[in-house]
Every structure is written in C-alpha cells, then in structure tokens.
Amino acid sequence: MNASQKKVLEEALRLPAEARAALAGRLMKSLEDSVDEDAEAKWSREIARRVADLDKGKVKTIPWSVARRQILGRSRGSSKR
C-alpha cells in the first residue's frame, strides 16, 4: 500500500460506521466487473459443504467472542488461543 492509499484508508477509518459501510459497499460494487462469474455458485457449494461438515460433527463451532479474540490476537502478531 503506497502513502496515498494509506492516507485514504486513515481518513476513511475516521468516518462514522454508517459512512464506512456505505463506502465499503461502493468500493465492492466498483469491483463487480472483475469478479469471477462463477463466484456465487462456488460460494453456495462451499457453504453447503461447511453446513454438511457441521451436521456430521466433523467440525465444532466456537463462540464469536473466542473467535474474535483469536483473530485480533493474530492480527497483532500473537497466536494466543
């Protein structure tokens, strides 16, 4: 990320949550032309596979509070679990 992009990001992060969400939506929409046309079908298959894994007991869920703590720990360079 170059200095100009960092500045735009810093300014965007200072916006209220609703404005950031609107901006994110507009940015995502601007990428629609370059999105894989089969992405919707691929995601549907992936979701179905994951639900089946849950139903079969192959994977277990964890509470959001735990997942969030793990994600934030990794983003800060820590691998606490």
N, C-alpha and C positions, 0 to 999 in steps of 0.2 A: 504494500500500500504506500503510495507516494504521499508527500507532505500535503498536497492539495486535497487528496482523498481523506487523509486523516483529519484535516480541518473541517471538511464537510461532515464527517462522522461525528466529531466532537460537538459541532453545532446541532446536528440532528438529535444527539443524545440529550441535549438540554431542553428539547421540546417536551411539552406535556405528553403523557402516554397516548391520548387520543390522536394527537397530531403525528406522533411517531408511527402509530398503527396505520394511519392514512397514508403517510409517506411510504411505509414499507409495502403497502398494497399497491401503490402507484409504481414503485420500483419493480415489484414482482410482475405486474401487468406489462411493464416495458420489456420483459424477457420472454413473453409468450411466443413470439415468433421463433425463438431459438430453442424452445422446449421440445423434447422428444415427443413425437406424436403418439407413441405407444405408452407414455408415462402413466396415464390413467389406468390402463389395463394392467400394466406391470404392478402398480401400487395395489390394485384390487387383488391380484394374485398373492402379493406379499402379505397383505392384511389377512386374507383367508388362511394362508399358511400359518401365520402367527396365532390366529384365533384357534386353529386346529391344535397347535402345539400346547396352548393353554388348556384347551378342553381335554387333551390326552394326558395332561400332567407333566409334559416334558419340560416345561419352564414354570417358574413361580413369579408372581408379581411381588413388588415391594412398594411400600407407601411412598407417595410423592415426596414427602419430607426427607426420606432417606435418599431417594434418587437425586433430589436437588442438591443435597449436601455432597453427594459423591461427584456430581457434575461440577459444582462450583469448586470443590477441592481440586479436581483435575485441571480446571482452567487456571488455577493459581499455582500449578506446578506440584501439587501434593497428590498423593494417591491413597489417602485415608479411606477406609471402608468401615 
